[in-house]
Amino acid sequence: MSKVAHFFYIFVLSAIVITVFIAITYIGFPYYRLGIEDRFFHPDHLSLKPSGIWGHGLGIIGSVLIIIGVGFYMIRKRFRAFTRVGFLKYWLEFHIFLCTLGPILILYHTTFKFGGLVAISFWSMVAVFLSGIIGRFIYIQIPRTIEGRELNLNEVREMKSNIGENIQKLITLDDKSYNIIVDSTKKKVELYHKNFIIRYIRKYRDDMKTLRNVKAVLSRNKFTKARQKPILDLVKSDISLNRRIESLVIMQDMFKYWHVAHLPFALVMLIIMIIHVAVTIVFGYRWIF
């Protein structure tokens, strides 16, 4: 998938989620904003209540989307027979899409009224959703191949190029300017601190300073913005790779711990969801079937 196609793919998925959320909110807001007792007298109560034609439908569709999103992604990830069926990162993005849209529909299915065993499933779903956002952040911090496989530390280090040689291929500089740029991209030992947050802040400030120094050197040498761009892109790429090398082990450990929290909540949510569906069928709620 090309960058343009991937951008369009993400745009369409995001647009669907946003459109559905706005549409349901617009249609149901006059009903959902009422108190529990007052909703009974609203003209849309019979259709929007959890057992109504629309409310029940939202719950069913939302549940199906979550089951598909979780099930297909797990199958693609766990079974070798499906390893060649699309890149894993595209499956992950589709998993995120379905597991974002599904909870939105279920939220409106509940009409914002939670209680009993179902409340445990709902709040487990919320925990899964929120932890999924955190997991996505951690996931993108770990360098991967285009297929989605994690790169180990040695593979990431091999990606680092000699920035000095690349600069010399792009432009001609005097020795002083050249040394300033190369020295500014080197690691600063004094930035290290045992506290990860302090170390990150120090490193971020130093990276911004590096970019300012490189821009200043290029400006003094009267390079236009168009000629400065490839050099700045090269420096930014080197900075980004340095950050990933420093945080790789930490992020991989965090991802392992994240699974410990994410998976149990997902299992609780799915088990109680199945129980809830079974109970509704036993009590005769059939929707349109």
Buried (B, 14 or more C-beta within 10 A) or exposed (E): EEEEEBEEBEEEBEEEBEEBBEEBEEBBEEBBEBEEEEBEEBEBBEBBBBEBEBBBBBBBBBBEBBBBBBEBBEEBBEEEEBBEEBBBBBBBBBBBBBBBBBBBBBBBBBBEEEEEEBEBBBBBBBBBBEBBEEBEEBBEBBBBEEEBEBBEEEEBEEEEEEBBEBBEEEBEBEEEBBEBBBEBBEEEEEBEEEEEEEBBEBBEEBBEEBBEBBBEBBEEBEBEEEEBEBBBEBBBBBBEBBBBBBBBEEBBEBBEEBEEBBEEBBEBBBEBBEEBBEEBEEEEBEBEE
